[in-house]
Amino acid sequence: MPSRPRDPAGPSESAQEPSVEPPLYGTERQGPLGARRSPLDLYAELLEVLRRTASPCRITRLSYAVGMPVDRTHRAVNFLVQLGLVTRTADETPAWRLTRRGYDFLQTYWKLRSFLGPVEGFVE
Protein backbone atom coordinates (compact mmCIF):
# COMPACT_ATOMS: atom_id res chain seq x y z
CA MET A 1 0.00 0.00 0.00
CA PRO A 2 1.54 3.31 -1.04
CA SER A 3 2.01 5.89 1.67
CA ARG A 4 0.56 9.36 1.38
CA PRO A 5 2.95 12.19 0.74
CA ARG A 6 3.51 14.29 3.84
CA ASP A 7 2.47 17.89 3.84
CA PRO A 8 5.58 19.97 4.65
CA ALA A 9 3.41 22.56 6.43
CA GLY A 10 2.14 19.94 8.89
CA PRO A 11 -1.45 19.03 9.64
CA SER A 12 -4.03 21.55 8.56
CA GLU A 13 -5.60 23.88 11.11
CA SER A 14 -9.09 22.68 10.32
CA ALA A 15 -8.18 19.08 11.13
CA GLN A 16 -7.42 19.92 14.74
CA GLU A 17 -10.20 21.14 16.96
CA PRO A 18 -8.92 23.01 20.00
CA SER A 19 -10.31 21.80 23.28
CA VAL A 20 -11.66 24.83 25.07
CA GLU A 21 -12.70 24.44 28.68
CA PRO A 22 -14.62 27.19 30.47
CA PRO A 23 -12.69 28.91 33.26
CA LEU A 24 -13.46 27.60 36.72
CA TYR A 25 -14.39 30.62 38.81
CA GLY A 26 -17.40 32.01 40.56
CA THR A 27 -20.44 29.80 40.66
CA GLU A 28 -19.22 27.88 37.60
CA ARG A 29 -16.75 25.98 39.76
CA GLN A 30 -17.70 22.41 40.50
CA GLY A 31 -19.11 21.67 43.93
CA PRO A 32 -18.69 18.51 46.01
CA LEU A 33 -21.45 16.66 44.15
CA GLY A 34 -20.17 17.55 40.67
CA ALA A 35 -22.77 20.24 40.00
CA ARG A 36 -22.39 24.01 40.09
CA ARG A 37 -21.75 25.40 43.53
CA SER A 38 -24.86 26.63 45.23
CA PRO A 39 -24.68 29.92 47.13
CA LEU A 40 -24.73 27.90 50.35
CA ASP A 41 -21.69 25.89 49.21
CA LEU A 42 -19.91 29.10 48.28
CA TYR A 43 -20.60 30.69 51.66
CA ALA A 44 -19.41 27.55 53.43
CA GLU A 45 -16.23 27.55 51.35
CA LEU A 46 -15.55 31.19 52.28
CA LEU A 47 -16.14 30.42 55.95
CA GLU A 48 -13.86 27.38 55.73
CA VAL A 49 -11.03 29.52 54.33
CA LEU A 50 -11.50 31.98 57.21
CA ARG A 51 -11.54 29.12 59.71
CA ARG A 52 -8.23 27.75 58.41
CA THR A 53 -6.38 31.07 58.49
CA ALA A 54 -5.03 32.08 61.87
CA SER A 55 -5.00 35.82 61.19
CA PRO A 56 -7.71 37.98 59.57
CA CYS A 57 -7.92 37.35 55.85
CA ARG A 58 -7.94 40.02 53.13
CA ILE A 59 -10.38 39.93 50.23
CA THR A 60 -7.76 39.01 47.61
CA ARG A 61 -6.68 35.92 49.51
CA LEU A 62 -10.31 34.89 49.99
CA SER A 63 -10.97 35.44 46.30
CA TYR A 64 -8.05 33.25 45.23
CA ALA A 65 -8.91 30.57 47.76
CA VAL A 66 -12.46 30.09 46.50
CA GLY A 67 -11.67 30.74 42.84
CA MET A 68 -13.98 33.67 42.37
CA PRO A 69 -13.52 37.28 41.17
CA VAL A 70 -12.82 39.84 43.88
CA ASP A 71 -16.01 41.84 43.32
CA ARG A 72 -18.25 38.78 43.76
CA THR A 73 -16.24 37.63 46.74
CA HIS A 74 -16.67 41.06 48.32
CA ARG A 75 -20.46 40.90 47.88
CA ALA A 76 -20.59 37.40 49.39
CA VAL A 77 -18.44 38.43 52.37
CA ASN A 78 -20.60 41.51 52.99
CA PHE A 79 -23.65 39.23 53.03
CA LEU A 80 -21.90 36.99 55.60
CA VAL A 81 -21.15 40.10 57.69
CA GLN A 82 -24.86 41.02 57.64
CA LEU A 83 -25.69 37.52 58.91
CA GLY A 84 -23.15 37.86 61.72
CA LEU A 85 -21.03 34.94 60.46
CA VAL A 86 -18.00 37.11 59.65
CA THR A 87 -16.65 40.31 61.16
CA ARG A 88 -14.43 42.98 59.62
CA THR A 89 -11.31 44.13 61.44
CA ALA A 90 -10.94 47.76 62.48
CA ASP A 91 -7.52 48.10 60.80
CA GLU A 92 -6.75 50.46 57.91
CA THR A 93 -6.61 47.55 55.48
CA PRO A 94 -9.90 45.65 55.51
CA ALA A 95 -9.68 42.03 56.56
CA TRP A 96 -12.24 39.56 57.81
CA ARG A 97 -12.37 36.86 60.44
CA LEU A 98 -14.82 34.15 61.38
CA THR A 99 -17.16 34.78 64.31
CA ARG A 100 -18.35 32.15 66.76
CA ARG A 101 -21.69 32.09 64.97
CA GLY A 102 -19.86 31.49 61.66
CA TYR A 103 -17.97 28.60 63.22
CA ASP A 104 -21.23 27.09 64.49
CA PHE A 105 -22.80 27.50 61.04
CA LEU A 106 -19.84 25.73 59.46
CA GLN A 107 -20.09 22.79 61.87
CA THR A 108 -23.80 22.44 61.13
CA TYR A 109 -23.20 22.71 57.38
CA TRP A 110 -20.60 19.90 57.38
CA LYS A 111 -22.81 17.74 59.58
CA LEU A 112 -25.71 18.18 57.14
CA ARG A 113 -23.41 17.35 54.20
CA SER A 114 -22.30 14.15 55.94
CA PHE A 115 -25.93 13.11 56.45
CA LEU A 116 -26.74 13.68 52.78
CA GLY A 117 -23.70 11.86 51.43
CA PRO A 118 -23.29 11.51 47.69
CA VAL A 119 -26.86 11.74 46.43
CA GLU A 120 -27.45 10.93 42.74
CA GLY A 121 -29.46 13.58 40.93
CA PHE A 122 -29.49 15.96 43.90
CA VAL A 123 -30.24 19.44 42.59
CA GLU A 124 -29.10 22.38 44.64
Order of alpha helices (4+ residues) and beta strands (2+ residues): alpha-alpha-alpha-beta-beta-alpha
